Amino acid sequence: MEKFIDSVRQAEIALRDLFEPTPLQKNDHLSAKYGAEIWLKREDLTPVRSYKLRGAFNAMRKFGAHNAHFVCASAGNHAQGVAFACRHFGAKGTIFMPVTTPQQKIAKTRMFGGDAIEIVLTGDYFDQTLAAAQEFSANQGATFLSPFDDADVIEGQATVALEFLDQLGGTPDMVVLPVGGGGLSAGVAKLLAEQSPTTAITFAEPSGGASLRAALIAGEPVSLPSVDNFVDGAAVARIGNLPFKELGRFSPEQVLTAPEDRISGTMIEMLNVEGIVLEPAGAMAIDILQDMGDIRGKRIICVCSGGNFDFERLPEVKERAQRYSGLKRYFVLRLPQRPGALKDFLQLLGPDDDVARFEYLKKSARNFGTVLIGIETSSPANLTLLCAKLDEHGFGYNDITHDQTLAEFLI
């Protein structure tokens, strides 16, 4: 029986027609920060800026892609991978994307696919888009390409591990893998089980989309009741059935969840310190290093799964990072309607406190006005001190920084 390594090696050889191995880079900043040897597998540097091209290419290659018709549903990286592979093979591709997909992602998908693809915008939500794509595929007799729940896709994603083992020239102590639908993590875990069985694996999921952890607790794939879509490359409500066949042997304790706002801080850190642009899913493996206990002296590989980041989202990412770190808070302030009340409030601010938002919401009573105010500062302690001063001087207020419903409505 052919070993998994043999089929993955064939996939890797074929991939060289598209691009060279992505870099495996030792990161001095993170290594110093954690007292470990931290290596980054830079999947953000593939031609489509994510690992998704590997699986799409391998599935098409094994199918016999020339003149074939492939269909997929995706709002991001999978769409771009399929588009690129369709153009390479001369295959026809129909790519279904939600109507709400940002124009930047649509344009990039069209650029990668050229005349080989057709983009169909349908559905306000991804589930609607997926259903439409699968119905179209069945009616047309086309081949539907799952982003993760496909054996050939999983095999293609496993080439990531084959590359980093060759590049490292040794055995890593740990590998940190981001998880969405599970295709990448299943492929890498399966290959490591054969080739580097002493390597420990830690999985990273977004807090608002921890489908692998939920499945491991339940003993089978389950659908999450809701998903936070901020980490759009990994916000999957249900782990794939095929990936779970490989991943089901792990324990829930091996899955660490990263808060979405904290991931934002990691993205900002990598951009400002290292000049590395990562999308939220691409930063997850780095983000959870802080949750892994004592990793000093360990040789660790973090897979940076993608860098398709729309810089129009940068203000949101910065905002989330500041809120998580305690450097920005929002208050609904009950301000007396009298001359000098605003001046009295402003005098409570410290020298590093800055008013970033000030908005009268409405007059809640004749003698008071309700104000939405956002304060940025240089240290979380400054805002703790401000709250104490507000209490001391009798200002009524509610801190809505972490009240998701109010924050989404007002901020």
C-alpha positions in Angstrom: 0.0 0.0 0.0 1.3 3.4 -1.0 2.4 5.5 2.0 0.9 9.0 2.3 4.3 10.5 2.0 4.7 9.0 -1.5 1.5 10.6 -2.9 2.3 13.9 -1.2 5.8 13.9 -2.7 4.2 13.5 -6.2 1.9 16.4 -5.5 4.9 18.5 -4.4 6.8 17.7 -7.5 3.9 18.7 -9.7 3.4 21.9 -7.7 6.9 23.1 -8.8 5.3 23.9 -12.1 3.4 26.7 -10.3 5.8 28.0 -7.6 8.9 27.3 -5.6 8.5 26.2 -2.0 7.4 29.0 0.3 10.0 30.2 2.7 10.6 28.7 6.1 12.0 31.7 8.1 13.4 31.8 11.6 11.8 34.9 13.2 14.3 36.6 15.6 11.6 38.9 17.1 9.3 36.0 18.2 12.2 33.8 19.2 13.5 36.5 21.5 10.0 37.2 22.8 9.4 33.5 23.8 12.9 32.3 24.4 12.4 29.7 21.8 13.4 29.0 18.2 10.3 30.2 16.3 10.1 29.4 12.5 7.4 30.8 10.2 6.2 28.8 7.2 5.2 31.7 4.9 2.1 30.4 3.1 1.2 34.1 2.6 3.9 34.1 -0.1 2.3 31.7 -2.6 1.1 33.2 -5.9 -2.4 33.6 -4.4 -1.1 34.5 -0.9 -2.5 31.4 0.8 -2.0 27.7 0.9 -5.3 27.0 -0.7 -3.7 26.8 -4.2 -2.0 23.6 -3.2 -5.2 21.6 -2.5 -7.1 23.0 -5.5 -4.2 22.3 -7.8 -3.7 18.7 -6.6 -7.4 17.8 -6.8 -7.5 19.1 -10.4 -4.3 17.4 -11.3 -5.5 14.0 -10.1 -8.9 14.5 -11.7 -7.4 15.2 -15.1 -8.2 18.9 -15.4 -7.8 19.7 -19.1 -11.2 20.7 -20.5 -12.9 19.7 -17.3 -15.5 22.0 -15.5 -14.9 22.8 -11.9 -17.3 24.6 -9.5 -16.6 26.0 -6.1 -18.2 28.3 -3.5 -15.9 30.7 -1.7 -15.6 34.3 -0.6 -11.8 34.3 -0.5 -8.7 32.1 -0.6 -10.2 29.0 -2.0 -11.8 30.9 -4.9 -8.5 32.4 -5.8 -6.7 29.1 -5.6 -9.3 27.4 -7.9 -9.2 30.3 -10.3 -5.4 30.2 -10.6 -5.4 26.4 -11.1 -8.1 26.6 -13.7 -6.1 29.0 -15.8 -3.0 26.9 -15.4 -4.7 23.7 -16.6 -6.9 25.3 -19.2 -10.0 24.1 -17.3 -13.3 25.9 -17.0 -14.2 27.2 -13.6 -17.5 28.6 -12.2 -16.9 30.3 -8.9 -19.8 31.2 -6.7 -19.3 34.1 -4.3 -21.7 35.8 -1.9 -23.2 39.1 -3.1 -21.6 40.7 0.0 -18.0 39.7 -1.1 -15.7 42.8 -1.2 -14.9 44.0 -4.7 -11.2 43.6 -3.9 -11.6 39.8 -3.5 -13.8 39.5 -6.6 -11.2 41.5 -8.6 -8.3 39.3 -7.4 -10.2 36.1 -8.2 -11.0 37.4 -11.7 -7.3 38.4 -12.2 -6.1 34.9 -11.2 -8.6 33.1 -13.4 -8.8 35.3 -16.4 -11.0 33.9 -19.2 -10.9 30.5 -17.7 -13.5 31.3 -15.0 -16.9 32.8 -14.5 -17.9 34.4 -11.2 -21.5 34.1 -10.0 -22.5 36.4 -7.2 -25.4 34.9 -5.3 -26.7 34.7 -1.7 -26.3 37.2 1.2 -24.9 34.4 3.3 -22.3 31.7 2.5 -24.7 28.8 3.2 -26.9 30.2 0.4 -24.0 30.5 -1.9 -22.8 27.0 -1.2 -26.2 25.5 -1.9 -26.5 27.4 -5.2 -23.0 26.2 -6.2 -23.7 22.5 -5.4 -27.1 22.6 -7.2 -25.4 24.2 -10.3 -22.6 21.6 -10.2 -25.1 18.7 -10.1 -27.2 20.2 -12.9 -24.2 20.9 -15.2 -22.5 17.6 -14.5 -19.5 19.6 -13.3 -17.0 18.7 -10.5 -17.5 20.5 -7.2 -14.3 21.3 -5.4 -14.6 21.4 -1.6 -12.2 23.7 0.1 -11.3 21.1 2.7 -13.6 18.0 2.7 -11.8 16.2 -0.1 -9.0 13.6 0.1 -7.0 15.1 -2.8 -7.3 18.6 -1.4 -6.0 17.3 2.0 -3.1 15.6 0.2 -2.3 18.8 -1.6 -2.3 20.8 1.6 0.1 18.3 3.2 2.8 19.5 0.9 3.2 22.3 3.4 4.7 19.9 5.9 6.8 18.1 3.3 8.4 21.4 2.5 9.1 22.6 6.0 10.6 19.2 7.1 13.0 19.4 4.1 13.8 23.0 4.7 14.3 22.6 8.5 16.7 19.7 7.9 15.7 18.3 11.3 12.7 17.5 13.5 10.7 20.4 15.0 9.6 20.0 18.6 6.2 21.5 17.9 4.1 22.6 14.9 1.3 25.1 15.3 -1.5 24.8 12.8 -4.4 27.1 12.1 -7.8 25.4 11.7 -10.8 26.3 9.6 -12.5 23.4 7.8 -9.5 21.2 8.7 -7.9 20.4 5.3 -4.5 21.9 6.1 -4.3 20.6 9.6 -5.5 17.0 8.6 -2.9 16.8 5.8 0.0 18.1 7.9 -1.0 16.0 10.9 -1.1 12.8 8.8 2.2 13.5 7.2 3.9 14.3 10.5 2.5 11.0 12.0 4.5 9.2 9.3 7.6 11.3 9.0 8.0 13.1 12.4 6.0 11.2 15.0 7.8 12.9 18.0 6.7 16.3 16.9 3.9 17.7 19.0 1.0 19.5 17.3 -1.0 22.4 18.6 -4.1 23.6 16.8 -5.3 27.2 16.7 -8.9 28.2 16.2 -10.7 31.5 16.5 -12.8 31.8 19.7 -15.8 32.6 17.6 -15.4 29.5 15.3 -13.8 26.7 17.3 -15.4 23.8 15.3 -12.6 21.3 15.8 -12.6 21.7 19.5 -16.4 21.3 19.6 -16.1 18.2 17.5 -13.4 16.7 19.7 -15.5 17.3 22.8 -18.5 15.7 21.1 -16.6 12.9 19.5 -17.9 13.8 16.1 -18.3 16.9 13.8 -21.0 19.2 15.1 -22.4 22.5 13.8 -21.7 25.6 15.9 -24.9 27.6 16.6 -23.2 30.8 15.5 -19.8 31.9 14.1 -17.9 35.2 14.4 -16.8 35.9 10.8 -14.0 38.3 11.6 -11.4 35.5 11.0 -12.9 34.9 7.6 -10.3 32.4 6.5 -11.1 30.1 9.4 -14.6 30.9 10.5 -16.2 27.5 9.8 -19.2 26.3 11.7 -18.5 22.6 11.2 -15.2 20.8 10.8 -15.0 18.7 7.6 -15.9 15.0 7.9 -12.8 13.7 6.1 -10.4 16.0 8.1 -12.0 14.8 11.3 -11.2 11.2 10.5 -7.5 12.3 10.9 -8.0 14.9 13.6 -10.3 12.9 15.8 -7.4 11.2 17.5 -6.3 14.5 19.1 -7.6 15.8 22.5 -9.5 19.0 23.0 -6.6 20.3 25.1 -4.5 20.4 22.0 -6.8 23.0 20.5 -6.2 26.6 21.7 -8.7 29.3 20.8 -7.6 32.8 20.0 -9.8 35.8 20.7 -10.6 37.8 17.6 -9.6 41.1 19.1 -6.3 39.6 20.3 -5.5 38.3 16.8 -5.9 41.8 15.7 -3.1 42.9 18.0 -0.9 40.1 16.6 -1.6 41.3 13.1 -0.6 44.8 14.0 2.6 43.6 15.8 3.7 41.5 12.8 3.0 44.4 10.5 4.7 47.1 12.6 7.7 45.0 13.8 8.4 42.6 11.0 6.6 44.2 7.9 4.7 41.0 7.4 1.1 41.4 6.2 -1.1 38.6 7.5 -4.8 38.1 7.3 -6.6 37.1 10.6 -6.4 33.4 9.9 -2.8 33.7 8.9 -1.9 35.3 12.3 -3.6 32.7 14.5 -0.7 30.3 14.9 1.5 33.1 16.0 -1.1 34.5 18.3 -1.6 31.4 20.4 2.2 31.0 21.2 1.4 33.1 24.3 -1.1 30.4 25.5 1.2 27.4 25.1 2.9 27.5 28.5 6.7 27.2 28.9 8.0 26.8 25.3 11.5 28.1 26.1 14.2 26.3 24.1 11.7 24.6 21.8 12.0 24.5 18.0 8.5 25.5 16.8 7.1 26.0 13.4 4.1 28.3 13.0 2.2 28.0 9.7 1.1 31.4 8.5 -1.7 30.3 6.3 -2.5 33.5 4.3 -1.9 37.1 3.7 -5.0 38.2 1.8 -5.7 41.3 3.9 -7.7 44.2 2.6 -6.2 47.3 4.1 -9.6 48.9 4.2 -10.0 46.7 7.2 -7.0 48.2 9.0 -8.9 50.7 11.1 -11.2 47.9 12.3 -8.2 45.7 13.1 -6.5 48.5 15.0 -9.7 49.3 16.9 -10.1 45.7 18.0 -6.4 45.5 19.0 -6.7 48.6 21.2 -9.8 47.5 22.9 -8.3 44.1 23.7 -5.2 45.6 25.1 -7.1 48.0 27.2 -5.8 51.1 25.4 -9.2 52.2 24.2 -12.5 52.1 25.9 -16.0 53.4 25.1 -18.4 54.9 27.6 -21.9 56.1 27.6 -21.7 59.1 29.8 -24.6 60.8 31.6 -23.6 64.5 31.3 -25.4 67.2 33.3 -26.9 69.8 31.0 -25.3 72.8 32.6 -22.6 75.3 31.6 -19.1 73.9 32.5 -20.2 70.2 32.7 -18.1 69.2 29.7 -15.1 71.2 31.0 -15.4 69.4 34.4 -15.3 66.1 32.6 -12.3 67.0 30.4 -10.3 68.1 33.4 -10.5 64.5 34.7 -8.5 63.2 31.7 -4.9 62.4 32.2 -2.0 63.9 30.0 -2.0 60.7 27.8 -5.7 60.4 27.5 -7.2 61.4 24.1 -10.8 61.8 23.1 -11.2 59.7 20.0 -15.0 59.8 19.8 -17.6 62.2 21.2 -21.2 62.1 20.2 -24.4 63.2 21.8 -26.8 60.3 21.4 -30.0 61.9 22.7 -31.3 63.8 25.8 -32.5 61.1 28.2 -33.9 63.7 30.6 -34.3 67.4 30.8 -31.3 67.9 33.0 -28.9 65.3 31.5 -27.6 64.4 28.1 -26.3 61.0 27.0 -22.9 61.1 25.4 -21.0 58.3 23.6 -17.3 58.9 24.2 -14.2 56.9 23.2 -10.9 57.4 25.0 -7.5 56.3 23.8 -4.5 56.2 26.0 -0.9 54.9 26.5 -1.6 52.5 29.3 -4.6 50.5 30.6 -3.9 51.9 34.1 -4.8 55.4 32.8 -8.4 54.3 32.0 -8.8 52.5 35.3 -7.8 55.8 37.0 -10.2 57.7 34.8 -13.1 55.5 35.9 -12.2 56.1 39.6 -12.2 59.8 39.0 -15.6 59.6 37.3 -17.0 57.7 40.3 -15.4 60.2 42.7 -17.0 63.2 40.9 -20.4 61.7 40.5 -20.4 61.2 36.7 -22.8 58.4 35.7 -21.4 56.1 33.0 -21.6 52.7 31.4 -18.5 51.0 30.0 -19.7 49.4 26.7 -16.3 48.4 25.3 -16.9 44.7 25.6 -20.7 44.8 25.2 -20.9 43.3 21.8 -24.5 44.2 21.0 -24.2 47.8 22.1 -20.7 48.2 20.6 -21.9 47.0 17.2 -24.9 49.3 17.3 -23.2 52.4 18.6 -19.6 52.2 17.5 
